[in-house]
């Protein structure tokens, strides 16, 4: 049987087919456009094809800590937990063992940049033009923010791209801008590490790409992280969960990144989020394993944890969480010294109407102690010079005071003059006498002269006494 179609019906079919075809073309265009603008997830040392994929949660290879137990790290891992305020070690496991830090190196890179900003050498608004030299030290197959030669980006966005997206190219651009060359910047990294007391650290590059001579320890990295977290500008960037970098002179679209630190949000991983987390930086290479330098704050306690050599993402994240949980369970925060407390007295030279001065604490000194520790168990030790010379103004820094528990230093503060002390009208004479008396040779001569004078007086008195006695004796004989 043949069917006949009216012209109207044929037109309707053609029209519907045309609509369907246009819809498919439109949908295809939308998908392609979305793919081009899709979020670029920061993946440490990943190939470009791996970027934009969501990592699945993993189970840690080591057993989970039970309540009351100390953290137990996985095989091959090293780690440390410190009090961020004092640097005191609360827990450690092979923290002195030399390890590869991978992208946690970028903490030092950011630290040097922020310290340059503190010195006024540049600002967060400083515009950096990317050069071919800057891109030489970054691996295009590693994590990057796709910087292009000639692109201009603010130091602020470069630092965010460094810490949040783990951009190897951002690290090299920052190094060139701050150090004027990458080799000079690397020298700065090693010098700063030495200043911080890092005894087994050597950097070769600013981004952490593998090199056998690029190494550190968990203990050293904790010192670097402590210094970085003392800077407010660094802390603000270390805590960013996700990032949008606006278009530049060479890009039309914004770049979007999710922080690889799963403690900060559930945007990348669903099971590693830690509500007390405040930073800091992940790292990964095939030889370094999974690394995480993290920070957390709760009830006045600020902690920094370092895990190197994790077998997987779960290990570096879960072990940091276990260290933090143990730290918050085991320690408590107390105020050892209140601002304005008067813990000691010091001798004053050349002072008017006084020869002593009371010193007070400039700011409150807070420490963390094992649960159950009373403030009375703490020992306060001032560190002050033997004396100060007038004039002294209230608020002048004179020395420091430290808080100890069982011989361990928990924290310290600054001691300041509690009041003004004017200089005496006779200060020149007092100063001359003090100078003469402070010189060992002069002091010896003065002592000898005084002894001589005293001996002379004694001999004179004795002679006088003898003469008087003789005179009395002669009078009796008469």
For each residue, the residues with C-beta under 8 A, 3 or more apart:
1:
2:
3:
4:
5: 9 10 13
6: 9 10
7: 10 11
8: 11 12
9: 5 6 12 13
10: 5 6 7 13 14
11: 7 8 14 15
12: 8 9 15 16
13: 5 9 10 16 17
14: 10 11 17 18
15: 11 12 18 19
16: 12 13 19 20
17: 13 14 20 21
18: 14 15 21 22
19: 15 16 22 23
20: 16 17 23 24
21: 17 18 24 25
22: 18 19 25 26
23: 19 20 26 27
24: 20 21 27 28
25: 21 22 28 29
26: 22 23 29 30
27: 23 24 30 31
28: 24 25 31 32
29: 25 26 32 33
30: 26 27 33 34
31: 27 28 34 35
32: 28 29 35 36
33: 29 30 36 37
34: 30 31 37 38
35: 31 32 38
36: 32 33 253
37: 33 34 253
38: 34 35 52
39: 52 256 257 258
40: 51 52 146 165 255 256 257
41: 51 52 53 54 257 258 268
42: 143 164 165 166 167 257 258 259 260
43: 46 50 51 53 55 143 260
44: 102 103 142 143 166 260 282 283 284 285
45: 102 103 139 141 142 143 209 284 285 286
46: 43 50 51 141 142 143
47: 50 51 141
48: 51 140 141
49:
50: 43 46 47 53
51: 40 41 43 46 47 48 143
52: 38 39 40 41
53: 41 43 50
54: 41 268
55: 43 268 269 313
56:
57: 269 270 271 272 314
58: 312 313 314
59: 314
60: 64 74 312 314 315 318 319
61: 74 75 311 312 314 315
62: 72 73 74 75 77 315 318 319
63: 72
64: 60 318 322
65: 69 70 71 72 322 325 326
66: 69
67: 329
68: 329
69: 65 66 72 326
70: 65 91 326
71: 65 79 81 91 93 319 322 323 326
72: 62 63 65 69 322
73: 62 77 78 79 93 307 319
74: 60 61 62 77 310 311 315 319
75: 61 62 311
76: 289 309 311
77: 62 73 74 93 94 289 307 308 309 310 311 315 319
78: 73 93 94 95 97 99 217 218 307 308 309
79: 71 73 91 92 93 94 95 218 305 306 307 308 319 320 323
80: 89 91 92 93 95 218 219 222 305 306
81: 71 89 90 91 92 303 304 305 323 324 326 327
82: 87 88 89 90 222 226 303 304 305
83: 86 87 88 90 301 302 303 331 368 410
84: 87 226 229 295 302 303 304
85: 302 366 367 368 411
86: 83 367 409 410 411 412
87: 82 83 84 222 223 226
88: 82 83 408 409 410
89: 80 81 82 92 95 219
90: 81 82 83 303 327 330 331
91: 70 71 79 80 81 323 326 327
92: 79 80 81 89 95 218 219
93: 71 73 77 78 79 80
94: 77 78 79 97 218
95: 78 79 80 89 92 217 218 219 222 306
96: 200 217 219
97: 78 94 217 218
98: 200 215 216 217
99: 78 215 216 217 218 288 291 308 309
100: 210 214 215 285 287 288 308
101: 104 105 208 214 215 216 221 283 288 291 308
102: 44 45 105 208 210 283 284 285 288 291
103: 44 45 106 143 166 168 207 208 281 282 283 284 291
104: 101 107 208 221 281 282 283 291 292 293 306
105: 101 102 108 109 171 203 205 206 207 208 214 216 283
106: 103 109 110 162 163 166 171 206 207 208 281 283
107: 104 110 111 221 224 225 228 280 281 293
108: 105 111 112 189 192 193 203 206 224 228
109: 105 106 112 113 162 171 174 175 185 189 206 207
110: 106 107 113 114 159 162 163 174 228 234 237
111: 107 108 114 115 192 224 227 228 231 234
112: 108 109 115 116 178 179 185 188 189 192
113: 109 110 116 117 155 159 174 177 178
114: 110 111 117 118 159 228 231 233 234
115: 111 112 118 119 192 231
116: 112 113 119 121 122 178
117: 113 114 120 121 122 123 124 155 233
118: 114 115 231
119: 115 116
120: 117
121: 116 117 178
122: 116 117 126 155 177 178
123: 117 126 155
124: 117 154 155 156 159 233
125: 154 155 156
126: 122 123 154 155 177
127: 152 153 154 155
128: 152 153 154 155 158 173 174 177
129: 150 151 152
130: 134 135 147 148 149 150 151 152 153 169 173
131: 134 135 149 176
132: 135 136 149
133: 136 176 181 182
134: 130 131 137 138 147 169 172 173 175 176
135: 130 131 132 138 147 149 169 172
136: 132 133 172
137: 134 168 171 172 175 182 205 206 207
138: 134 135 142 144 167 168 169 171 172 207 209
139: 45 142 144 168 209
140: 48 144
141: 45 46 47 48
142: 44 45 46 138 139 168 207 209
143: 42 43 44 45 46 51 103 165 166 167 168
144: 138 139 140 147 165 167 168 169 170
145: 161 165 167 169 170 245 255 257
146: 40 169 251 255
147: 130 134 135 144 151 153 167 169 170 173
148: 130 151 250 251
149: 130 131 132 135
150: 129 130 249 250
151: 129 130 147 148 248 249 250 251
152: 127 128 129 130 248 249 250
153: 127 128 130 147 157 158 161 173 245 248
154: 124 125 126 127 128 157 158
155: 113 117 122 123 124 125 126 127 128 158 159 174 177
156: 124 125 159 160
157: 153 154 160 161 245 246
158: 128 153 154 155 161 162 167 170 173 174 177
159: 110 113 114 124 155 156 162 163 170 174 237
160: 156 157 163 164 165 237 240 243 245
161: 145 153 157 158 164 165 167 170 243 245 255 257
162: 106 109 110 158 159 165 166 167 170 171 174
163: 106 110 159 160 166 237 238 240 280 281
164: 42 160 161 237 240 242 243 257 259
165: 40 42 143 144 145 160 161 162 170 243 255 257
166: 42 44 103 106 143 162 163 260 281 282 283
167: 42 138 143 144 145 147 158 161 162 170 171
168: 103 137 138 139 142 143 144 171 172 207 209
169: 130 134 135 138 144 145 146 147 172 173
170: 144 145 147 158 159 161 162 165 167 173 174
171: 105 106 109 137 138 162 167 168 174 175 205 206 207 208
172: 134 135 136 137 138 168 169 175 176 182 206 207
173: 128 130 134 147 153 158 169 170 176 177
174: 109 110 113 128 155 158 159 162 170 171 177 178 206
175: 109 134 137 171 172 178 179 182 185 186 206
176: 131 133 134 172 173 179 180 181 182 185
177: 113 122 126 128 155 158 173 174
178: 112 113 116 121 122 174 175 185 188
179: 112 175 176 182 184 185 186 187 188
180: 176 184 185
181: 133 176 184 185
182: 133 137 172 175 176 179 185 186 205 206
183: 186 187
184: 179 180 181 187 188
185: 109 112 175 176 178 179 180 181 182 188 189 206
186: 175 179 182 183 189 190 203 204 205 206
187: 179 183 184 190 191
188: 112 178 179 184 185 191 192
189: 108 109 112 185 186 192 193 203 206
190: 186 187 193 194 201 202 203
191: 187 188 194 195
192: 108 111 112 115 188 189 195 196
193: 108 189 190 196 198 201 203 216 220 224
194: 190 191 197 198
195: 191 192
196: 192 193 220 223 224 227
197: 194 223
198: 193 194 201 216 217 220 223 224
199: 220
200: 96 98 215 216 217 220
201: 190 193 198 215 216 217 220 221 224
202: 190 213 214 215 216
203: 105 108 186 189 190 193 206 214 216
204: 186 211 213 214
205: 105 137 171 182 186 208 209 211 214
206: 105 106 108 109 137 171 172 174 175 182 185 186 189 203
207: 103 105 106 109 137 138 142 168 171 172
208: 101 102 103 104 105 106 171 205 214 283 285 288
209: 45 138 139 142 168 205 214 285
210: 100 102 214 285 286 287 288
211: 204 205 214
212: 215
213: 202 204
214: 100 101 105 202 203 204 205 208 209 210 211
215: 98 99 100 101 200 201 202 212
216: 98 99 101 105 193 198 200 201 202 203 220 221 224
217: 78 95 96 97 98 99 198 200 201 220 221
218: 78 79 80 92 94 95 97 99 221 222 306 307 308
219: 80 89 92 95 96 222 223
220: 193 196 198 199 200 201 216 217 223 224
221: 101 104 107 201 216 217 218 224 225 293 306 308
222: 80 82 87 95 218 219 225 226 293 304 306
223: 87 196 197 198 219 220 226 227
224: 107 108 111 193 196 198 201 216 220 221 227 228
225: 107 221 222 228 229 280 293 295 304 306
226: 82 84 87 222 223 229 230 304
227: 111 196 223 224 230 231
228: 107 108 110 111 114 224 225 231 234 238 280
229: 84 225 226 234 235 238 279 280 295 302 304
230: 226 227
231: 111 114 115 118 227 228 234 235
232: 235 236
233: 114 117 124 236 237
234: 110 111 114 228 229 231 237 238
235: 229 231 232 238 239 278 279
236: 232 233 239 240
237: 110 159 160 163 164 233 234 240
238: 163 228 229 234 235 278 279 280 281 295
239: 235 236 264 278 279
240: 160 163 164 236 237 243 259 264
241: 258 259 264 265 267
242: 164 256 257 258 259 265 267
243: 160 161 164 165 240 256 257 258 259
244: 254 255 256
245: 145 153 157 160 161 248 254 255 256 257
246: 157 254
247: 251 252 253 254
248: 151 152 153 245 251
249: 150 151 152
250: 148 150 151 152
251: 146 148 151 247 248 255
252: 247
253: 36 37 247
254: 244 245 246 247
255: 40 145 146 161 165 244 245 251
256: 39 40 242 243 244 245
257: 39 40 41 42 145 161 164 165 242 243 245
258: 39 41 42 241 242 243 265 267 268
259: 42 164 240 241 242 243 264 265 267 268
260: 42 43 44 166 268 282
261: 264 277 279 280 281 282 292 294
262: 265 268 269 272 273 313 317
263: 272 273 274 277 292 294 296 317 320 321
264: 239 240 241 259 261 273 277 279
265: 241 242 258 259 262 268 273
266: 269 270 273
267: 241 242 258 259
268: 41 54 55 258 259 260 262 265
269: 55 57 262 266 272 273 313 317
270: 57 266 273
271: 57
272: 57 262 263 269 313 314 317 318 321
273: 262 263 264 265 266 269 270 277
274: 263 277 296 320 321 324
275:
276: 296 297 298 324 328
277: 261 263 264 273 274 294 295 296 324
278: 235 238 239 295 296 297 302
279: 229 235 238 239 261 264 294 295
280: 107 163 225 228 229 238 261 293 294 295 304
281: 103 104 106 107 163 166 238 261 292 293
282: 44 103 104 166 260 261 290 291 292 293 316
283: 44 101 102 103 104 105 106 166 208 288 290 291 292 293
284: 44 45 102 103 288 289 290 291
285: 44 45 100 102 208 209 210 288 289
286: 45 210
287: 100 210
288: 99 100 101 102 208 210 283 284 285 291 308 309
289: 76 77 284 285 308 309 310 311 316
290: 282 283 284 307 309 310 311 312 313 315 316
291: 99 101 102 103 104 282 283 284 288 306 307 308 309 310 316
292: 104 261 263 281 282 283 305 306 307 310 316 317 320
293: 104 107 221 222 225 280 281 282 283 304 305 306
294: 261 263 277 279 280 304 305 306 307 320 324
295: 84 225 229 238 277 278 279 280 302 303 304 305
296: 263 274 276 277 278 302 303 305 324 328
297: 276 278 301 302 303
298: 276 301 328
299: 328 332 333
300: 333 366
301: 83 297 298 327 328 331 332 333 368
302: 83 84 85 229 278 295 296 297
303: 81 82 83 84 90 295 296 297 323 324 327 328
304: 81 82 84 222 225 226 229 280 293 294 295
305: 79 80 81 82 292 293 294 295 296 320 323 324
306: 79 80 95 104 218 221 222 225 291 292 293 294
307: 73 77 78 79 218 290 291 292 294 310 315 316 319 320 323
308: 77 78 79 99 100 101 218 221 288 289 291
309: 76 77 78 99 288 289 290 291
310: 74 77 289 290 291 292 307 313 314 315 316 319
311: 61 74 75 76 77 289 290 315
312: 58 60 61 290 315 316
313: 55 58 262 269 272 290 310 316 317
314: 57 58 59 60 61 272 310 317 318
315: 60 61 62 74 77 290 307 310 311 312 318 319
316: 282 289 290 291 292 307 310 312 313 319 320
317: 262 263 269 272 292 313 314 320 321
318: 60 62 64 272 314 315 321 322
319: 60 62 71 73 74 77 79 307 310 315 316 322 323
320: 79 263 274 292 294 305 307 316 317 323 324
321: 263 272 274 317 318 324 325
322: 64 65 71 72 318 319 325 326
323: 71 79 81 91 303 305 307 319 320 326 327
324: 81 274 276 277 294 296 303 305 320 321 327 328
325: 65 321 322 328 329
326: 65 69 70 71 81 91 322 323 329 330
327: 81 90 91 301 303 323 324 330 331
328: 276 296 298 299 301 303 324 325 331
329: 67 68 325 326
330: 90 326 327 370 371
331: 83 90 301 327 328 368 369 370 371
332: 299 301 368 369 370 371 373
333: 299 300 301 366 367 368
334: 366 367 368 369 373 375
335: 338 364 365 366 375
336: 365 366 367 375 378 380 403 410 411
337: 341 343 361 364 365 380 401 403 413
338: 335 341 361 364
339: 361 362 363 364
340: 360 361
341: 337 338 360 361
342: 358 359 360 418
343: 337 359 360 361 380 382 401 415
344: 358 359 382 384 401 415
345: 356 357 358 359
346: 356 357 359 384 385 387 388 398 399
347: 355 356 386 387 388
348: 351 354 355 356 357 387 388 389 390 392 421
349: 355 387 388 389 390 430 431 434
350: 389 390 423 424 427 430 431 434
351: 348 354 355 357 390 392 421 422 423 424
352: 390 421 422 423 424 425
353: 424
354: 348 351 357 421
355: 347 348 349 351
356: 345 346 347 348
357: 345 346 348 351 354 388 392 398 417 418 419 421
358: 342 344 345 418 419
359: 342 343 344 345 346 382 384 398 399 415 416 417 418
360: 340 341 342 343 415 416 418
361: 337 338 339 340 341 343 364 365 401 413 414 415 416
362: 339 395 397 413 414 415 416
363: 339 413 414
364: 335 337 338 339 361 413
365: 335 336 337 361 401 403 411 412 413
366: 85 300 333 334 335 336 411
367: 85 86 333 334 336 378 403 405 410 411
368: 83 85 301 331 332 333 334 410
369: 331 332 334 373 378 405 410
370: 330 331 332 373
371: 330 331 332
372:
373: 332 334 369 370 377 378 405
374: 377
375: 334 335 336 378
376:
377: 373 374 405
378: 336 367 369 373 375 403 404 405 410
379: 403 404 405
380: 336 337 343 401 402 403 404
381: 401 402 403 404
382: 343 344 359 399 400 401 415
383: 399 400 401 402
384: 344 346 359 398 399 400 415
385: 346 388 398 399
386: 347
387: 346 347 348 349
388: 346 347 348 349 357 385 392 398 417
389: 348 349 350 392
390: 348 349 350 351 352 421 422 423 424 427
391: 420 421 422 423
392: 348 351 357 388 389 396 417 420 421
393: 396 417 420
394: 416 417 418 419 420
395: 362 416 417
396: 392 393 416 417
397: 362 414 415 416
398: 346 357 359 384 385 388 415 416 417
399: 346 359 382 383 384 385 414 415
400: 382 383 384 412 413 414 415
401: 337 343 344 361 365 380 381 382 383 412 413 414 415
402: 380 381 383 409 411 412
403: 336 337 365 367 378 379 380 381 409 410 411 412
404: 378 379 380 381 407 408 409 410
405: 367 369 373 377 378 379 408 410
406:
407: 404
408: 88 404 405
409: 86 88 402 403 404 412
410: 83 86 88 336 367 368 369 378 403 404 405
411: 85 86 336 365 366 367 402 403
412: 86 365 400 401 402 403 409
413: 337 361 362 363 364 365 400 401
414: 361 362 363 397 399 400 401
415: 343 344 359 360 361 362 382 384 397 398 399 400 401
416: 359 360 361 362 394 395 396 397 398
417: 357 359 388 392 393 394 395 396 398 420 421
418: 342 357 358 359 360 394
419: 357 358 394
420: 391 392 393 394 417
421: 348 351 352 354 357 390 391 392 417
422: 351 352 390 391
423: 350 351 352 390 391 427
424: 350 351 352 353 390 427 430
425: 352
426: 429 430
427: 350 390 423 424 430 431
428: 431 432
429: 426 432 433
430: 349 350 424 426 427 433 434
431: 349 350 427 428 434 435
432: 428 429 435 436
433: 429 430 436 437
434: 349 350 430 431 437 438
435: 431 432 438 439
436: 432 433 439 442 443 446
437: 433 434 442 443 446
438: 434 435 443
439: 435 436 442 443
440: 443 444
441: 444 445
442: 436 437 439 445 446
443: 436 437 438 439 440 446 447
444: 440 441 447 448
445: 441 442 448 449
446: 436 437 442 443 449 450
447: 443 444 450 451
448: 444 445 451 452
449: 445 446 452 453
450: 446 447 453 454
451: 447 448 454 455
452: 448 449 455 456
453: 449 450 456 457
454: 450 451 457 458
455: 451 452 458 459
456: 452 453 459 460
457: 453 454 460 461
458: 454 455 461 462
459: 455 456 462 463
460: 456 457 463 464
461: 457 458 464 465
462: 458 459 465 466
463: 459 460 466 467
464: 460 461 467 468
465: 461 462 468 469
466: 462 463 469 470
467: 463 464 470 471
468: 464 465 471 472
469: 465 466 472 473
470: 466 467 473 474
471: 467 468 474 475
472: 468 469 475 476
473: 469 470 476 477
474: 470 471 477 478
475: 471 472 478
476: 472 473
477: 473 474
478: 474 475
